[in-house]
């Protein structure tokens, strides 16, 4: 009999960055549902991988004196190493530089072209290289800044192949409305419906401005752009177009799990491409939220992107897996805090689960010399506990169908509490005082151990190493995934008579103050090192002398319309008056600046900000989120050279 199939994917991660906690979050989530489905008897295909083409990689490689492929190879290994540390059980790791992927992407392009959905035209717009995205003028912030990363964009005009995405607008809307599970959670669904109803534009799907990509078949001046290249990985990994593909049986995917920032690509671009190809759409796209760190947005510029390798080294792999899935409902934004992590480890893992195991096995050692007792004298309290175990399996199944990982863990920990309460209520230490209660004592400890056996199955998808350690201490030798889950999850399955394994604490308590102090100390060392590194980046005197700094007196100041941070200044530089647009509106009211003499970079190339010409830069010190301009004494005349 063929097993039912289950196919889950992470996004493919871009190799212009190192893995951070957000990448780990998505991948651990997919690993948990994969492990659970395997336990439940499914034939699972779990895909992850890397997106390796594009202008950013080409430019970064040039700067490092490497080929793009060499750069990609070095970063890809970091992802593979991290997934190994995190116990990720993926079936396949796809790279967009794989020959089989390139072949599939070109086949996708050809078939869409043959269906009349790809045509050649010209694209003109404001292009952000870091985001590899074109923006319209109305979408830009503060002049020509990208609304996503806030860096400056460049106006480009180039020939491009386009995908006739607008053709599929009504068909896509109908599919979303008829399939409520297609986009999860529901709030994201409403957001995408609103976007589609605004009207879909045709999509630019090739570039001529760089070479690092898959060539357009028949027109190699163009490379196929990320929308087709990256998204195609979900079927190229299955060798979809090969007639004898064994893997094609997994399509359509049960879940594409993505961050909310790439939801539109997966729920609009990808399904319309599949419609063009005549291929079934994935069953569900689930968008999870973002992590902040100690209340701040995680970013390279803030230097607070947490390295999962470091976390694993400090706290262990299973505590990190548990925390990521327990702390925040999957789909909402979450905040990573060391205090919250330590609290979860001490409270949930050490006190609740760890103590349950230690106290139960400790009494088995004390009262039965480590021999596993038998179930002999039933009581209603035992029956109630067995019913709780059965209900917990049902609840976990229900929650994991919706990827509600934190709800599943809450249900599991309610069982942990029920088992601890069962021991407190039955009081085996009191039963042990009277030989006539020995059969009941055996029953109580057997029931507790069988409950822990059930817990080991329930936590296995979340914390596989911990589950195996618990089973070793219970002297259970059968591998978890080699047996029938339906058999394993029944109550009273523990074999009596054997010896328990070596009893060791699985989650030692952590000293919060000591750990927080150590982290602060390490951060201070890193900060000092970074400052020292920066200090040695010297320029020569001739280079410095190319910068012309003059004293300028601010004679007028006003807010720039539609901008929160820009002020328009009129500055007297002695021989001339210039207009300067300065990003200091959150630190100064316009009237505060009039009459001040400030330092101005006078030979900066003019630039347009919010449609206004800026002819210089006012120097200011950044203090947190505030700015303080460098004020000069009144006796310094406008136009005075500052050396």
C-alpha positions, 0 to 999 in steps of 0.5 A, spaced: 500 500 500 502 506 497 503 511 503 500 518 502 505 524 500 507 530 504 511 536 500 513 542 504 518 547 502 522 553 505 524 559 501 531 558 498 535 563 501 539 568 498 547 567 498 549 574 499 548 574 506 550 569 512 544 565 515 541 568 521 535 566 526 530 568 521 532 563 516 533 558 522 526 559 524 523 558 517 527 551 516 526 548 523 518 549 522 518 545 516 523 540 519 518 539 525 512 538 520 516 533 516 518 529 522 511 529 525 508 527 518 513 521 517 511 519 524 504 519 522 506 514 516 507 519 510 512 519 505 515 526 506 519 530 501 522 536 505 526 541 500 530 547 502 536 550 498 539 557 496 538 562 491 545 564 487 544 568 481 543 576 480 546 582 480 548 583 488 552 576 487 555 578 481 558 585 484 559 582 491 564 577 488 567 582 483 569 586 490 572 580 493 576 578 487 572 571 486 567 568 481 560 568 483 560 561 483 566 561 488 562 566 492 556 562 492 559 555 494 562 558 500 556 561 503 552 555 501 556 551 505 554 555 511 547 553 510 548 546 510 553 546 516 547 550 520 542 545 518 546 539 520 547 542 527 539 544 527 538 537 526 534 539 519 531 532 516 531 535 509 530 530 503 534 535 498 538 541 498 537 545 491 541 550 488 539 555 483 546 553 480 544 546 479 544 544 472 538 540 473 535 547 475 537 551 470 534 546 465 527 546 468 528 554 468 529 554 461 523 549 459 519 553 464 521 560 460 520 556 453 513 553 455 510 560 457 513 563 451 509 558 447 503 559 450 503 566 448 505 569 455 512 572 455 513 578 450 519 582 449 518 590 450 522 595 454 522 596 462 523 603 465 523 605 472 527 606 479 532 600 480 534 598 487 540 593 486 540 591 493 533 589 493 533 587 485 527 591 484 524 596 480 519 601 483 515 607 480 516 614 482 510 614 486 513 608 490 519 612 492 521 615 499 525 621 500 526 623 493 529 616 490 530 612 496 527 604 495 521 603 500 524 597 502 531 598 504 531 606 504 537 606 499 538 610 493 535 607 487 537 608 480 533 610 474 534 605 468 531 603 462 533 596 458 530 591 454 526 586 458 522 580 457 515 580 460 510 575 463 503 577 461 501 576 469 495 581 468 491 575 464 491 571 470 488 576 475 481 574 475 482 566 475 487 567 481 482 571 485 477 566 484 482 560 486 483 564 492 476 565 494 474 558 493 480 555 497 480 559 503 487 555 506 491 557 499 493 563 503 495 562 511 494 566 516 487 569 514 490 576 515 495 575 509 489 572 505 486 579 505 492 583 504 493 579 497 486 579 495 486 587 496 493 587 492 490 583 486 484 587 486 488 594 485 490 590 478 496 586 476 501 589 472 505 585 467 512 582 470 519 584 467 522 577 467 529 578 464 535 582 465 541 585 460 544 589 466 548 583 469 550 576 466 550 572 472 544 568 471 540 563 467 540 565 459 534 566 456 533 560 451 534 563 444 536 570 446 542 569 451 543 577 451 538 576 457 538 572 463 532 570 466 530 574 472 529 571 479 521 571 479 522 565 474 529 562 476 528 562 484 520 560 484 521 554 479 526 551 484 519 548 487 518 543 481 525 543 478 527 539 485 522 534 483 525 533 476 518 535 474 518 535 466 522 529 466 517 523 464 520 518 468 520 522 474 519 518 481 519 525 485 513 528 481 508 524 485 509 529 491 506 535 487 502 539 488 506 542 495 502 541 501 506 547 504 510 553 501 513 556 508 515 563 507 517 570 511 511 575 510 516 579 506 516 574 500 508 572 500 506 576 494 511 573 490 509 566 492 501 568 492 501 572 486 507 571 481 508 563 482 501 561 482 500 565 475 506 562 472 503 555 474 497 557 471 500 559 464 504 552 465 497 548 466 500 546 473 496 545 479 497 550 484 500 548 491 495 547 496 497 552 501 502 558 502 504 560 509 507 566 511 510 567 518 512 573 521 519 577 523 523 576 529 526 583 532 531 582 537 530 585 544 525 590 541 529 592 535 528 590 528 534 585 526 539 588 521 546 588 519 547 595 519 544 595 527 549 589 528 544 585 532 542 579 527 543 573 531 548 567 529 544 561 530 551 557 530 553 561 536 546 560 540 546 553 539 553 553 542 551 557 548 544 554 549 544 547 545 540 545 539 533 543 542 532 549 547 533 553 541 528 549 537 523 549 542 524 557 544 523 559 537 516 555 536 513 556 543 515 563 544 510 566 538 504 564 534 507 562 528 504 567 523 505 573 528 512 577 529 516 575 535 521 578 539 528 574 541 530 576 548 535 572 552 531 573 558 525 570 555 530 564 552 533 563 559 526 563 562 523 558 557 529 553 558 529 554 566 521 553 567 518 549 561 524 544 560 528 544 566 523 545 572 517 541 568 519 536 563 526 535 566 524 534 573 518 530 571 523 525 568 528 525 574 523 524 580 519 519 576 526 515 574 529 516 581 523 513 585 524 507 580 531 506 582 529 507 589 523 503 590 525 498 585 532 498 584 531 500 577 527 495 574 521 497 570 514 496 574 508 493 571 501 496 571 497 492 576 492 496 580 487 500 576 484 507 579 480 512 576 486 517 576 490 512 572 484 512 567 483 520 567 491 520 565 490 515 559 484 519 557 488 526 557 494 522 553 490 520 548 486 527 547 493 530 547 495 526 541 489 528 538 490 536 539 497 536 537 494 533 530 489 538 530 494 544 531 499 541 526 495 541 521 495 549 521 502 549 523 500 552 530 506 550 533 506 554 539 499 551 540 501 544 539 507 545 545 502 548 549 497 542 549 504 538 550 506 542 556 499 541 559 500 533 559 507 535 562 503 538 568 498 533 568 503 528 569 507 532 575 500 533 578 498 525 577 505 524 581 503 529 587 496 526 587 498 519 588 504 520 592 508 514 591 513 516 596 507 515 601 505 508 598 512 506 599 511 506 606 506 500 606 508 493 603 501 492 602 501 498 597 506 495 593 502 493 587 499 500 587 506 503 587 508 499 581 502 501 577 503 509 579 510 509 577 509 505 571 503 509 569 508 515 570 513 512 565 508 510 560 506 518 560 513 520 559 514 515 553 508 518 550 511 525 551 517 523 548 513 521 541 510 528 542 516 532 543 520 528 538 518 533 532 520 539 536 526 536 540 529 530 537 535 529 541 531 530 547 526 525 545 531 520 544 535 521 550 528 520 554 527 514 551 534 511 552 533 513 560 526 509 559 530 503 556 526 504 549 530 501 544 526 501 538 527 507 533 521 512 533 520 513 526 521 505 524 514 503 528 507 504 527 505 511 530 498 509 531 501 503 535 506 507 539 501 512 541 497 507 544 497 508 552 500 502 556 505 500 551 511 500 555 515 494 556 515 492 564 521 488 567 527 491 564 532 496 567 532 503 566 537 507 563 542 511 566 538 517 569 542 524 568 538 531 568 537 533 560 536 540 562 540 543 567 538 550 570 541 556 567 544 562 572 540 568 568 545 573 571 551 570 569 549 568 562 546 575 561 553 578 564 557 573 559 553 576 553 554 583 555 561 582 556 562 578 549 558 584 546 563 589 549 569 585 546 566 585 539 564 592 539 571 594 541 574 589 536 570 592 531 572 599 533 579 597 533 578 594 526 575 601 523 580 605 526 585 602 522 582 603 515 586 610 514 586 614 508 592 619 506 592 626 507 591 628 499 585 624 500 582 628 506 584 634 502 579 633 496 573 634 501 572 641 502 568 643 508 566 650 509 562 654 515 555 656 513 550 660 516 543 657 516 538 663 514 532 659 512 529 653 514 522 649 513 520 642 513 519 638 506 512 636 505 510 629 505 517 627 509 518 626 516 525 627 516 527 632 511 528 639 512 530 644 506 535 649 508 538 656 505 545 656 507 550 662 506 556 660 504 560 667 503 560 668 496 553 664 495 547 661 498 545 654 497 539 650 498 541 643 502 536 638 504 538 635 511 535 629 514 535 632 521 527 634 522 526 629 527 532 632 531 530 640 530 524 644 529 526 649 523 526 655 527 531 652 532 536 652 526 536 659 523 542 663 525 546 657 527 553 657 523 554 650 521 560 645 518 558 644 510 561 639 505 561 644 500 564 640 494 559 634 494 555 632 488 548 635 487 543 630 488 535 630 488 531 628 494 524 628 494 524 632 488 528 638 491 535 639 489 540 639 495 547 642 494 551 640 500 551 636 506 550 639 513 555 635 518 552 632 524 553 627 530 548 621 530 547 620 538 542 614 538 536 616 533 538 623 534 542 628 530 546 634 533 549 639 528 556 641 528 555 648 531 561 653 530 562 660 534 558 666 531 565 669 529 566 664 524 564 668 517 560 664 512 565 661 507 571 660 512 574 654 510 575 648 515 581 644 515 
